[in-house]
Amino acid sequence: MEVHVTPETAKKLNDLATTSVLTARAPEDIVEDALAGYLEEVTSVLKTLDGRYDDLKSGRVKPIDGEEAFRTLREKSER
């Protein structure tokens, strides 16, 4: 698979790969690690959202009115 990035992103990636003693790794390795972390995070968020949807659909939790929630938060902040 090939990944295309803007010239600005490529420069930042190459600079990071060559100038940081902490990362001193190939740009491809940095991209692989970043993408793996991103995909793990997205998978976790989707799993959480699916669970919340299932909770709402089954009736285990009740939805709240968004305006009412914001109003309550504002009142708490003002106190």
C-alpha positions in Angstrom: 0.0 0.0 0.0 1.2 3.5 -0.7 0.3 6.6 1.3 0.5 10.0 -0.3 1.0 13.1 1.9 1.5 16.7 1.2 5.0 18.1 0.8 4.6 19.9 4.1 3.7 16.7 5.9 6.5 14.8 4.2 9.0 17.4 5.3 7.8 17.3 8.9 8.0 13.5 8.9 11.5 13.5 7.4 12.6 16.2 9.9 11.2 14.1 12.8 12.9 11.0 11.5 16.3 12.6 11.1 16.6 15.2 13.9 15.0 13.6 17.0 17.2 11.3 19.1 13.9 9.9 20.5 12.5 8.9 17.1 15.7 8.1 15.1 13.7 5.7 12.9 12.7 5.4 9.3 9.8 7.7 8.2 7.9 4.5 7.2 8.1 3.1 10.8 6.8 6.4 12.2 3.9 6.4 9.9 3.1 2.7 10.7 3.1 3.4 14.4 1.0 6.6 14.0 -1.5 4.8 11.8 -1.7 1.8 14.1 -2.4 4.0 17.1 -5.0 6.0 15.2 -6.8 2.9 14.0 -6.8 1.4 17.6 -8.3 4.7 18.9 -11.0 4.8 16.2 -11.9 1.2 16.8 -12.3 1.9 20.6 -14.5 4.9 19.9 -16.7 3.0 17.5 -17.0 0.2 20.1 -18.0 2.7 22.8 -20.6 4.4 20.5 -22.1 1.0 19.5 -22.4 0.1 23.1 -24.1 3.4 23.9 -26.5 3.0 21.0 -27.3 -0.5 22.2 -28.0 0.8 25.7 -30.4 3.5 24.3 -32.1 1.1 22.0 -32.7 -1.5 24.7 -34.0 1.1 27.2 -31.2 0.4 29.7 -30.5 4.2 29.6 -32.8 7.1 28.9 -31.8 9.9 26.5 -31.6 13.4 28.0 -32.6 16.7 26.3 -29.5 18.5 25.1 -30.8 21.9 25.9 -31.7 20.8 29.4 -28.2 19.3 29.9 -26.5 22.5 28.8 -28.8 24.6 31.0 -27.9 22.5 34.0 -24.2 22.7 33.3 -24.4 26.5 33.0 -26.3 26.8 36.3 -23.6 24.6 38.0 -20.9 26.8 36.5 -22.6 30.0 37.7 -22.8 28.7 41.3 
